């Protein structure tokens, strides 16, 4: 199956600095978006550290005998365990960097990523960056936001509509670097020709409703993913561009 991928990031219309980072590595089948948080540009450091640490561990562990930071989970595949180990290593390195810095300055990052595993994709997420799947001209969110309000939605004490307008909707309860241990969601998905995966930070998903996102995808069908990515960013900016926005697109063709 042929892979086409493209990644783009933009500061947006309000923020002065861009604390997002992304990776689109077709050769090694690694795709990620990270949305950093923290004062004094620590968010940018955290997101970049996460991307680089995870990519390096995955590449090295595939060819060399390296020390894994965690014990493999029996029910996980090799690539699922590899992705989780890489994320765990990134979490510790960001947390260690925070411990060595100013205690008044927070430091962390969300992460959503895909790792190719033959005819499957391993997906990982922690925080509120998202993964969507476009298949058969419909769009579906594959990840769950790790936020306080979405936790209330899952408990049944808040509706999804209430969560969308809640003043604390961006308060996340999981992220890399905020604790010495992490709880990342790891899932596997079987590939189909024609699939398009969209990884994005909340700066994009907050600005573009799902219905508009699929409309933009369909109106760009047949165009290179670069054109689609640029149009998604343009739409988010037209809606206000209140935050940094990043999108990585991964398409599969016969």
Order of alpha helices (4+ residues) and beta strands (2+ residues): beta-beta-beta-alpha-alpha-beta-beta-beta-beta-beta-alpha-alpha-beta-beta-alpha-alpha-alpha-beta
